[in-house]
Amino acid sequence: MMPKNLFCFTGRSSVENNSNHDPKFKMILWSIVAGTRGGANRAKILNLIKDTPMNANKIATVLDLDHKTVVHHVKILAKNNLVVKDEKEYAAEYKLTQITKEHQSALKDIMEKIGTR
């Protein structure tokens, strides 16, 4: 089991151009997406909610995944500050954090390298 917040990124990005990625953020993204067995599903979730926030049930339906699987993955993404859950209790939607939005091209690069869409 991975220690809590092992890859947690809490700093603010000063990235002006998406081709210049914060090295710590990219390392975290690689660890969470490419370095784990469920990373491909996490990448798909990040890619899916980049434009439209969705709740776990909608994510599960669109990606054809089990609801519990999606909940597990979004918890990992949230713990590492890649997504944030809105304040609603029921059917709360997940959306990308600002730092994740700023590094969309890094996610795209990683997804291409691991063969995930």
The first five atom37 places (N, CA, C, CB, O) and aatype in JSON, in Angstrom:
{
  "aatype": [12, 12, 14, 11, 2, 10, 13, 4, 13, 16, 7, 1, 15, 15, 19, 6, 2, 2, 15, 2, 8, 3, 14, 11, 13, 11, 12, 9, 10, 17, 15, 9, 19, 0, 7, 16, 1, 7, 7, 0, 2, 1, 0, 11, 9, 10, 2, 10, 9, 11, 3, 16, 14, 12, 2, 0, 2, 11, 9, 0, 16, 19, 10, 3, 10, 3, 8, 11, 16, 19, 19, 8, 8, 19, 11, 9, 10, 0, 11, 2, 2, 10, 19, 19, 11, 3, 6, 11, 6, 18, 0, 0, 6, 18, 11, 10, 16, 5, 9, 16, 11, 6, 8, 5, 15, 0, 10, 11, 3, 9, 12, 6, 11, 9, 7, 16, 1],
  "atom_mask": [
    [1, 1, 1, 1, 1],
    [1, 1, 1, 1, 1],
    [1, 1, 1, 1, 1],
    [1, 1, 1, 1, 1],
    [1, 1, 1, 1, 1],
    [1, 1, 1, 1, 1],
    [1, 1, 1, 1, 1],
    [1, 1, 1, 1, 1],
    [1, 1, 1, 1, 1],
    [1, 1, 1, 1, 1],
    [1, 1, 1, 0, 1],
    [1, 1, 1, 1, 1],
    [1, 1, 1, 1, 1],
    [1, 1, 1, 1, 1],
    [1, 1, 1, 1, 1],
    [1, 1, 1, 1, 1],
    [1, 1, 1, 1, 1],
    [1, 1, 1, 1, 1],
    [1, 1, 1, 1, 1],
    [1, 1, 1, 1, 1],
    [1, 1, 1, 1, 1],
    [1, 1, 1, 1, 1],
    [1, 1, 1, 1, 1],
    [1, 1, 1, 1, 1],
    [1, 1, 1, 1, 1],
    [1, 1, 1, 1, 1],
    [1, 1, 1, 1, 1],
    [1, 1, 1, 1, 1],
    [1, 1, 1, 1, 1],
    [1, 1, 1, 1, 1],
    [1, 1, 1, 1, 1],
    [1, 1, 1, 1, 1],
    [1, 1, 1, 1, 1],
    [1, 1, 1, 1, 1],
    [1, 1, 1, 0, 1],
    [1, 1, 1, 1, 1],
    [1, 1, 1, 1, 1],
    [1, 1, 1, 0, 1],
    [1, 1, 1, 0, 1],
    [1, 1, 1, 1, 1],
    [1, 1, 1, 1, 1],
    [1, 1, 1, 1, 1],
    [1, 1, 1, 1, 1],
    [1, 1, 1, 1, 1],
    [1, 1, 1, 1, 1],
    [1, 1, 1, 1, 1],
    [1, 1, 1, 1, 1],
    [1, 1, 1, 1, 1],
    [1, 1, 1, 1, 1],
    [1, 1, 1, 1, 1],
    [1, 1, 1, 1, 1],
    [1, 1, 1, 1, 1],
    [1, 1, 1, 1, 1],
    [1, 1, 1, 1, 1],
    [1, 1, 1, 1, 1],
    [1, 1, 1, 1, 1],
    [1, 1, 1, 1, 1],
    [1, 1, 1, 1, 1],
    [1, 1, 1, 1, 1],
    [1, 1, 1, 1, 1],
    [1, 1, 1, 1, 1],
    [1, 1, 1, 1, 1],
    [1, 1, 1, 1, 1],
    [1, 1, 1, 1, 1],
    [1, 1, 1, 1, 1],
    [1, 1, 1, 1, 1],
    [1, 1, 1, 1, 1],
    [1, 1, 1, 1, 1],
    [1, 1, 1, 1, 1],
    [1, 1, 1, 1, 1],
    [1, 1, 1, 1, 1],
    [1, 1, 1, 1, 1],
    [1, 1, 1, 1, 1],
    [1, 1, 1, 1, 1],
    [1, 1, 1, 1, 1],
    [1, 1, 1, 1, 1],
    [1, 1, 1, 1, 1],
    [1, 1, 1, 1, 1],
    [1, 1, 1, 1, 1],
    [1, 1, 1, 1, 1],
    [1, 1, 1, 1, 1],
    [1, 1, 1, 1, 1],
    [1, 1, 1, 1, 1],
    [1, 1, 1, 1, 1],
    [1, 1, 1, 1, 1],
    [1, 1, 1, 1, 1],
    [1, 1, 1, 1, 1],
    [1, 1, 1, 1, 1],
    [1, 1, 1, 1, 1],
    [1, 1, 1, 1, 1],
    [1, 1, 1, 1, 1],
    [1, 1, 1, 1, 1],
    [1, 1, 1, 1, 1],
    [1, 1, 1, 1, 1],
    [1, 1, 1, 1, 1],
    [1, 1, 1, 1, 1],
    [1, 1, 1, 1, 1],
    [1, 1, 1, 1, 1],
    [1, 1, 1, 1, 1],
    [1, 1, 1, 1, 1],
    [1, 1, 1, 1, 1],
    [1, 1, 1, 1, 1],
    [1, 1, 1, 1, 1],
    [1, 1, 1, 1, 1],
    [1, 1, 1, 1, 1],
    [1, 1, 1, 1, 1],
    [1, 1, 1, 1, 1],
    [1, 1, 1, 1, 1],
    [1, 1, 1, 1, 1],
    [1, 1, 1, 1, 1],
    [1, 1, 1, 1, 1],
    [1, 1, 1, 1, 1],
    [1, 1, 1, 1, 1],
    [1, 1, 1, 1, 1],
    [1, 1, 1, 0, 1],
    [1, 1, 1, 1, 1],
    [1, 1, 1, 1, 1]
  ],
  "atom_positions": [
    [[0.84, -1.19, 0.0], [0.0, 0.0, 0.0], [0.88, 1.25, 0.0], [-0.96, 0.0, 1.22], [1.92, 1.29, 0.67]],
    [[0.47, 2.24, -0.75], [1.22, 3.48, -0.89], [0.99, 4.37, 0.32], [0.82, 4.21, -2.19], [-0.15, 4.56, 0.74]],
    [[2.05, 4.94, 0.91], [1.87, 5.86, 2.03], [1.03, 7.06, 1.63], [3.22, 6.33, 2.56], [1.1, 7.53, 0.49]],
    [[0.23, 7.53, 2.57], [-0.66, 8.66, 2.3], [0.14, 9.89, 1.89], [-1.52, 8.98, 3.54], [1.14, 10.23, 2.52]],
    [[-0.32, 10.55, 0.83], [0.27, 11.79, 0.32], [1.73, 11.66, -0.09], [0.15, 12.85, 1.35], [2.48, 12.64, -0.05]],
    [[2.15, 10.46, -0.47], [3.53, 10.26, -0.89], [3.9, 11.18, -2.04], [3.75, 8.82, -1.3], [5.0, 11.74, -2.06]],
    [[3.0, 11.34, -2.98], [3.27, 12.15, -4.14], [2.52, 13.46, -4.12], [2.92, 11.39, -5.39], [2.36, 14.09, -5.16]],
    [[2.06, 13.89, -2.98], [1.21, 15.07, -2.87], [1.93, 16.32, -3.37], [0.75, 15.26, -1.43], [3.06, 16.6, -2.97]],
    [[1.25, 17.05, -4.23], [1.77, 18.3, -4.77], [0.88, 19.42, -4.28], [1.83, 18.27, -6.31], [-0.3, 19.46, -4.6]],
    [[1.44, 20.34, -3.53], [0.63, 21.43, -3.0], [1.13, 22.79, -3.45], [0.61, 21.38, -1.5], [0.51, 23.81, -3.13]],
    [[2.22, 22.84, -4.18], [2.77, 24.12, -4.62], [1.96, 24.75, -5.72], [0.0, 0.0, 0.0], [1.17, 24.08, -6.38]],
    [[2.16, 26.02, -5.93], [1.5, 26.75, -7.02], [2.42, 26.73, -8.23], [1.14, 28.22, -6.61], [3.64, 26.82, -8.09]],
    [[1.86, 26.6, -9.36], [2.64, 26.56, -10.58], [2.85, 27.97, -11.11], [1.95, 25.69, -11.63], [1.97, 28.82, -11.05]],
    [[4.04, 28.18, -11.63], [4.3, 29.46, -12.29], [4.5, 29.22, -13.79], [5.55, 30.16, -11.68], [5.2, 29.96, -14.47]],
    [[3.88, 28.16, -14.27], [4.04, 27.79, -15.67], [3.29, 28.77, -16.56], [3.54, 26.35, -15.91], [2.08, 28.96, -16.4]],
    [[4.01, 29.38, -17.48], [3.37, 30.28, -18.42], [3.11, 29.58, -19.74], [4.23, 31.52, -18.64], [2.15, 29.91, -20.44]],
    [[3.94, 28.63, -20.08], [3.83, 27.91, -21.33], [3.72, 26.43, -21.01], [5.05, 28.2, -22.27], [4.54, 25.9, -20.27]],
    [[2.71, 25.75, -21.55], [2.48, 24.35, -21.23], [3.62, 23.44, -21.64], [1.22, 23.9, -21.86], [3.67, 22.29, -21.19]],
    [[4.53, 23.89, -22.48], [5.65, 23.05, -22.86], [6.68, 22.99, -21.74], [6.29, 23.55, -24.15], [7.54, 22.11, -21.75]],
    [[6.62, 23.89, -20.79], [7.52, 23.89, -19.64], [6.76, 23.4, -18.42], [8.11, 25.3, -19.39], [6.05, 24.16, -17.77]],
    [[6.91, 22.12, -18.12], [6.17, 21.53, -17.02], [6.98, 21.6, -15.75], [5.8, 20.09, -17.32], [8.2, 21.47, -15.75]],
    [[6.27, 21.82, -14.65], [6.9, 21.75, -13.34], [7.4, 20.32, -13.15], [5.9, 22.18, -12.2], [6.6, 19.39, -13.22]],
    [[8.68, 20.12, -12.92], [9.23, 18.76, -12.83], [8.59, 17.93, -11.71], [10.74, 18.83, -12.61], [8.36, 16.73, -11.89]],
    [[8.31, 18.54, -10.58], [7.7, 17.8, -9.48], [6.29, 17.35, -9.86], [7.66, 18.66, -8.2], [5.9, 16.22, -9.58]],
    [[5.54, 18.23, -10.5], [4.19, 17.86, -10.91], [4.24, 16.73, -11.93], [3.45, 19.08, -11.51], [3.48, 15.77, -11.82]],
    [[5.13, 16.82, -12.9], [5.23, 15.78, -13.93], [5.63, 14.45, -13.3], [6.24, 16.19, -15.01], [5.15, 13.4, -13.72]],
    [[6.5, 14.47, -12.3], [6.89, 13.24, -11.61], [5.68, 12.63, -10.9], [8.02, 13.53, -10.59], [5.48, 11.41, -10.94]],
    [[4.88, 13.47, -10.28], [3.68, 12.99, -9.6], [2.73, 12.38, -10.61], [2.99, 14.13, -8.82], [2.19, 11.29, -10.4]],
    [[2.53, 13.07, -11.7], [1.63, 12.59, -12.74], [2.11, 11.26, -13.3], [1.51, 13.63, -13.86], [1.32, 10.34, -13.5]],
    [[3.41, 11.16, -13.57], [3.96, 9.89, -14.06], [3.73, 8.78, -13.05], [5.47, 10.03, -14.36], [3.34, 7.68, -13.42]],
    [[3.97, 9.07, -11.77], [3.82, 8.05, -10.73], [2.39, 7.57, -10.62], [4.28, 8.61, -9.38], [2.15, 6.37, -10.46]],
    [[1.44, 8.48, -10.71], [0.03, 8.14, -10.52], [-0.59, 7.54, -11.76], [-0.75, 9.36, -10.1], [-1.48, 6.7, -11.67]],
    [[-0.13, 7.97, -12.93], [-0.73, 7.5, -14.18], [0.07, 6.34, -14.78], [-0.82, 8.65, -15.18], [-0.51, 5.3, -15.11]],
    [[1.36, 6.5, -14.93], [2.15, 5.48, -15.63], [2.78, 4.46, -14.69], [3.22, 6.15, -16.44], [3.15, 3.37, -15.12]],
    [[2.92, 4.81, -13.43], [3.66, 3.95, -12.52], [2.82, 2.97, -11.72], [0.0, 0.0, 0.0], [3.35, 2.29, -10.84]],
    [[1.53, 2.89, -12.0], [0.68, 1.99, -11.24], [-0.23, 1.2, -12.16], [-0.15, 2.77, -10.22], [-0.46, 1.59, -13.31]],
    [[-0.75, 0.09, -11.65], [-1.61, -0.77, -12.45], [-2.89, -0.08, -12.9], [-1.95, -2.01, -11.67], [-3.35, -0.3, -14.02]],
    [[-3.48, 0.76, -12.04], [-4.71, 1.46, -12.38], [-4.5, 2.81, -13.04], [0.0, 0.0, 0.0], [-5.44, 3.57, -13.23]],
    [[-3.27, 3.09, -13.38], [-2.94, 4.4, -13.93], [-3.65, 4.75, -15.22], [0.0, 0.0, 0.0], [-4.0, 5.91, -15.45]],
    [[-3.87, 3.77, -16.06], [-4.56, 4.04, -17.33], [-5.98, 4.53, -17.07], [-4.59, 2.78, -18.21], [-6.46, 5.44, -17.74]],
    [[-6.66, 3.92, -16.09], [-8.01, 4.39, -15.75], [-7.98, 5.79, -15.16], [-8.68, 3.42, -14.76], [-8.86, 6.6, -15.44]],
    [[-6.97, 6.08, -14.35], [-6.86, 7.43, -13.79], [-6.61, 8.45, -14.9], [-5.71, 7.49, -12.74], [-7.17, 9.55, -14.87]],
    [[-5.79, 8.1, -15.87], [-5.54, 8.99, -17.0], [-6.83, 9.24, -17.78], [-4.46, 8.41, -17.93], [-7.12, 10.37, -18.17]],
    [[-7.6, 8.19, -17.99], [-8.87, 8.33, -18.71], [-9.83, 9.23, -17.94], [-9.5, 6.95, -18.95], [-10.54, 10.04, -18.54]],
    [[-9.85, 9.09, -16.63], [-10.72, 9.94, -15.8], [-10.3, 11.4, -15.92], [-10.68, 9.49, -14.31], [-11.13, 12.28, -16.14]],
    [[-9.0, 11.66, -15.79], [-8.5, 13.03, -15.91], [-8.84, 13.62, -17.27], [-6.99, 13.08, -15.67], [-9.25, 14.77, -17.37]],
    [[-8.67, 12.83, -18.31], [-8.95, 13.3, -19.65], [-10.45, 13.55, -19.85], [-8.46, 12.28, -20.68], [-10.84, 14.51, -20.51]],
    [[-11.28, 12.7, -19.26], [-12.72, 12.82, -19.41], [-13.27, 14.08, -18.75], [-13.4, 11.61, -18.82], [-14.14, 14.75, -19.31]],
    [[-12.77, 14.4, -17.57], [-13.34, 15.54, -16.82], [-12.61, 16.85, -17.08], [-13.32, 15.24, -15.34], [-12.87, 17.84, -16.4]],
    [[-11.7, 16.87, -18.04], [-10.94, 18.09, -18.28], [-11.83, 19.26, -18.71], [-9.9, 17.85, -19.34], [-11.54, 20.41, -18.37]],
    [[-12.9, 18.98, -19.44], [-13.79, 20.04, -19.91], [-15.12, 20.09, -19.16], [-14.05, 19.87, -21.38], [-15.72, 21.15, -19.03]],
    [[-15.57, 18.93, -18.69], [-16.89, 18.85, -18.05], [-16.79, 18.08, -16.74], [-17.9, 18.19, -18.98], [-16.53, 16.88, -16.76]],
    [[-17.0, 18.75, -15.61], [-17.02, 18.03, -14.34], [-18.11, 16.96, -14.33], [-17.22, 19.01, -13.16], [-19.19, 17.16, -14.9]],
    [[-17.83, 15.83, -13.7], [-18.79, 14.72, -13.64], [-18.75, 14.06, -12.29], [-18.51, 13.69, -14.75], [-17.74, 14.1, -11.59]],
    [[-19.88, 13.44, -11.92], [-19.88, 12.66, -10.69], [-19.37, 11.26, -11.0], [-21.31, 12.61, -10.05], [-19.21, 10.88, -12.16]],
    [[-19.11, 10.5, -9.95], [-18.52, 9.16, -10.11], [-19.41, 8.25, -10.94], [-18.25, 8.53, -8.76], [-18.9, 7.45, -11.73]],
    [[-20.71, 8.34, -10.77], [-21.62, 7.49, -11.53], [-21.54, 7.78, -13.03], [-23.06, 7.67, -11.03], [-21.52, 6.85, -13.84]],
    [[-21.51, 9.04, -13.39], [-21.41, 9.43, -14.8], [-20.07, 8.98, -15.39], [-21.59, 10.96, -14.96], [-20.02, 8.48, -16.51]],
    [[-19.0, 9.17, -14.63], [-17.67, 8.74, -15.08], [-17.69, 7.23, -15.34], [-16.57, 9.11, -14.03], [-17.2, 6.76, -16.36]],
    [[-18.26, 6.47, -14.4], [-18.33, 5.02, -14.54], [-19.1, 4.62, -15.78], [-18.96, 4.39, -13.3], [-18.71, 3.69, -16.49]],
    [[-20.21, 5.31, -16.03], [-21.04, 5.0, -17.2], [-20.29, 5.29, -18.5], [-22.34, 5.8, -17.15], [-20.26, 4.45, -19.4]],
    [[-19.69, 6.47, -18.59], [-19.01, 6.87, -19.83], [-17.8, 5.97, -20.11], [-18.56, 8.34, -19.74], [-17.57, 5.59, -21.26]],
    [[-17.04, 5.64, -19.08], [-15.83, 4.84, -19.27], [-16.08, 3.33, -19.17], [-14.8, 5.24, -18.25], [-15.16, 2.53, -19.33]],
    [[-17.32, 2.96, -18.9], [-17.7, 1.55, -18.74], [-16.85, 0.87, -17.67], [-17.56, 0.82, -20.08], [-16.27, -0.2, -17.9]],
    [[-16.8, 1.52, -16.5], [-16.08, 0.99, -15.34], [-17.05, 0.78, -14.19], [-14.93, 1.94, -14.92], [-18.13, 1.37, -14.17]],
    [[-16.67, -0.05, -13.26], [-17.46, -0.25, -12.05], [-17.43, 1.04, -11.21], [-16.92, -1.46, -11.24], [-16.4, 1.71, -11.14]],
    [[-18.55, 1.37, -10.6], [-18.64, 2.58, -9.79], [-17.6, 2.6, -8.67], [-20.05, 2.71, -9.2], [-16.97, 3.63, -8.42]],
    [[-17.42, 1.47, -8.0], [-16.44, 1.4, -6.89], [-15.02, 1.64, -7.41], [-16.53, 0.03, -6.18], [-14.19, 2.23, -6.71]],
    [[-14.75, 1.17, -8.6], [-13.43, 1.39, -9.21], [-13.21, 2.88, -9.44], [-13.31, 0.62, -10.55], [-12.13, 3.4, -9.13]],
    [[-14.2, 3.55, -9.96], [-14.09, 4.99, -10.21], [-13.89, 5.74, -8.9], [-15.33, 5.52, -10.94], [-13.04, 6.63, -8.82]],
    [[-14.67, 5.4, -7.88], [-14.54, 6.06, -6.57], [-13.13, 5.87, -6.03], [-15.59, 5.5, -5.57], [-12.54, 6.81, -5.5]],
    [[-12.59, 4.67, -6.16], [-11.22, 4.4, -5.71], [-10.22, 5.32, -6.43], [-10.86, 2.93, -5.95], [-9.36, 5.93, -5.8]],
    [[-10.35, 5.4, -7.74], [-9.41, 6.2, -8.53], [-9.54, 7.7, -8.26], [-9.61, 5.93, -10.0], [-8.53, 8.39, -8.15]],
    [[-10.76, 8.21, -8.14], [-10.89, 9.65, -7.89], [-10.41, 10.01, -6.48], [-12.35, 10.1, -8.07], [-9.96, 11.13, -6.25]],
    [[-10.5, 9.07, -5.54], [-9.94, 9.33, -4.21], [-8.43, 9.5, -4.29], [-10.3, 8.19, -3.23], [-7.87, 10.39, -3.65]],
    [[-7.78, 8.65, -5.06], [-6.33, 8.76, -5.24], [-5.98, 10.08, -5.94], [-5.78, 7.56, -6.06], [-5.05, 10.77, -5.53]],
    [[-6.73, 10.41, -6.98], [-6.49, 11.67, -7.69], [-6.71, 12.88, -6.79], [-7.4, 11.76, -8.92], [-5.95, 13.84, -6.85]],
    [[-7.74, 12.82, -5.96], [-8.03, 13.94, -5.04], [-6.97, 14.04, -3.96], [-9.42, 13.76, -4.4], [-6.55, 15.14, -3.6]],
    [[-6.53, 12.89, -3.44], [-5.5, 12.89, -2.39], [-4.21, 13.53, -2.88], [-5.23, 11.45, -1.91], [-3.45, 14.1, -2.1]],
    [[-3.97, 13.43, -4.17], [-2.75, 13.99, -4.75], [-2.99, 15.32, -5.47], [-2.15, 13.01, -5.72], [-2.17, 15.76, -6.27]],
    [[-4.12, 15.95, -5.17], [-4.45, 17.29, -5.66], [-4.51, 17.4, -7.18], [-3.46, 18.27, -5.13], [-4.16, 18.44, -7.75]],
    [[-4.94, 16.34, -7.83], [-5.13, 16.38, -9.28], [-6.57, 16.7, -9.64], [-4.71, 15.07, -9.91], [-6.84, 17.29, -10.68]],
    [[-7.5, 16.3, -8.76], [-8.91, 16.64, -8.93], [-9.45, 17.15, -7.61], [-9.74, 15.4, -9.43], [-8.86, 16.94, -6.55]],
    [[-10.57, 17.83, -7.7], [-11.25, 18.32, -6.5], [-12.72, 17.96, -6.62], [-11.05, 19.86, -6.32], [-13.3, 17.98, -7.71]],
    [[-13.32, 17.64, -5.5], [-14.73, 17.28, -5.44], [-15.51, 18.5, -4.99], [-14.97, 16.07, -4.47], [-15.1, 19.2, -4.07]],
    [[-16.66, 18.76, -5.65], [-17.44, 19.92, -5.24], [-18.07, 19.67, -3.86], [-18.53, 20.23, -6.28], [-17.96, 18.58, -3.31]],
    [[-18.7, 20.67, -3.33], [-19.19, 20.65, -1.95], [-20.45, 19.82, -1.73], [-19.45, 22.03, -1.51], [-20.78, 19.49, -0.59]],
    [[-21.16, 19.48, -2.8], [-22.4, 18.73, -2.64], [-22.12, 17.36, -2.02], [-23.1, 18.56, -4.0], [-21.09, 16.74, -2.28]],
    [[-23.07, 16.91, -1.2], [-22.96, 15.58, -0.61], [-23.38, 14.51, -1.6], [-23.8, 15.49, 0.66], [-22.69, 13.51, -1.77]],
    [[-24.53, 14.71, -2.26], [-25.07, 13.71, -3.16], [-24.68, 14.03, -4.6], [-26.6, 13.62, -3.02], [-24.83, 15.17, -5.05]],
    [[-24.17, 13.05, -5.3], [-23.77, 13.19, -6.7], [-22.76, 14.32, -6.91], [-25.0, 13.44, -7.57], [-22.84, 15.07, -7.88]],
    [[-21.82, 14.44, -5.99], [-20.8, 15.47, -6.09], [-19.96, 15.25, -7.34], [-19.9, 15.47, -4.84], [-19.58, 14.13, -7.67]],
    [[-19.67, 16.33, -8.03], [-18.9, 16.26, -9.26], [-17.41, 16.49, -8.99], [-19.41, 17.29, -10.28], [-17.03, 17.22, -8.08]],
    [[-16.6, 15.84, -9.79], [-15.16, 16.0, -9.73], [-14.73, 16.87, -10.89], [-14.43, 14.62, -9.75], [-15.26, 16.77, -12.0]],
    [[-13.75, 17.72, -10.62], [-13.18, 18.55, -11.68], [-11.68, 18.65, -11.45], [-13.84, 19.97, -11.71], [-11.18, 18.37, -10.36]],
    [[-10.97, 19.06, -12.49], [-9.52, 19.19, -12.38], [-9.15, 20.37, -11.5], [-8.89, 19.34, -13.76], [-9.85, 21.39, -11.49]],
    [[-8.06, 20.24, -10.77], [-7.53, 21.37, -10.03], [-6.85, 22.32, -11.02], [-6.53, 20.91, -8.91], [-6.59, 21.94, -12.16]],
    [[-6.58, 23.51, -10.59], [-5.95, 24.5, -11.48], [-4.59, 24.02, -11.97], [-5.8, 25.84, -10.75], [-4.26, 24.18, -13.15]],
    [[-3.8, 23.43, -11.09], [-2.46, 22.97, -11.48], [-2.56, 21.86, -12.53], [-1.69, 22.46, -10.24], [-1.73, 21.79, -13.43]],
    [[-3.57, 21.01, -12.42], [-3.76, 19.95, -13.41], [-4.18, 20.55, -14.74], [-4.8, 18.93, -12.92], [-3.74, 20.1, -15.8]],
    [[-5.05, 21.56, -14.69], [-5.47, 22.23, -15.92], [-4.28, 22.86, -16.63], [-6.54, 23.31, -15.61], [-4.18, 22.82, -17.86]],
    [[-3.38, 23.43, -15.86], [-2.21, 24.1, -16.43], [-1.25, 23.12, -17.08], [-1.5, 24.89, -15.36], [-0.42, 23.52, -17.9]],
    [[-1.34, 21.85, -16.72], [-0.4, 20.85, -17.23], [-1.09, 19.79, -18.08], [0.32, 20.18, -16.06], [-0.67, 18.63, -18.08]],
    [[-2.13, 20.16, -18.79], [-2.85, 19.21, -19.64], [-1.95, 18.58, -20.69], [-4.02, 19.89, -20.31], [-2.12, 17.41, -21.03]],
    [[-1.01, 19.32, -21.22], [-0.14, 18.75, -22.24], [0.78, 17.68, -21.65], [0.7, 19.86, -22.9], [1.16, 16.74, -22.36]],
    [[1.13, 17.8, -20.38], [1.94, 16.76, -19.74], [1.14, 15.47, -19.64], [2.41, 17.21, -18.32], [1.67, 14.39, -19.89]],
    [[-0.14, 15.58, -19.29], [-1.0, 14.4, -19.23], [-1.13, 13.78, -20.63], [-2.41, 14.77, -18.67], [-1.07, 12.56, -20.78]],
    [[-1.3, 14.61, -21.63], [-1.42, 14.12, -23.01], [-0.15, 13.38, -23.42], [-1.69, 15.29, -23.98], [-0.23, 12.32, -24.04]],
    [[1.01, 13.93, -23.1], [2.29, 13.28, -23.42], [2.39, 11.91, -22.75], [3.47, 14.17, -22.97], [2.78, 10.93, -23.38]],
    [[2.02, 11.85, -21.49], [2.1, 10.59, -20.74], [1.13, 9.57, -21.32], [1.79, 10.83, -19.24], [1.48, 8.4, -21.49]],
    [[-0.09, 10.02, -21.63], [-1.08, 9.11, -22.2], [-0.61, 8.54, -23.54], [-2.41, 9.82, -22.37], [-0.83, 7.37, -23.82]],
    [[0.03, 9.36, -24.34], [0.56, 8.88, -25.62], [1.66, 7.85, -25.41], [1.1, 10.05, -26.46], [1.73, 6.86, -26.13]],
    [[2.53, 8.08, -24.42], [3.64, 7.18, -24.17], [3.19, 5.83, -23.6], [4.63, 7.84, -23.22], [3.82, 4.81, -23.85]],
    [[2.09, 5.84, -22.83], [1.62, 4.57, -22.28], [0.53, 3.95, -23.14], [1.1, 4.77, -20.87], [0.02, 2.87, -22.82]],
    [[0.16, 4.62, -24.22], [-0.83, 4.08, -25.15], [-2.26, 4.14, -24.65], [0.0, 0.0, 0.0], [-3.04, 3.22, -24.91]],
    [[-2.61, 5.18, -23.94], [-3.96, 5.35, -23.41], [-4.61, 6.56, -24.06], [-3.94, 5.51, -21.86], [-3.94, 7.55, -24.35]],
    [[-5.9, 6.48, -24.3], [-6.63, 7.62, -24.84], [-7.62, 8.12, -23.84], [-7.34, 7.27, -26.14], [-8.33, 9.09, -24.11]]
  ]
}
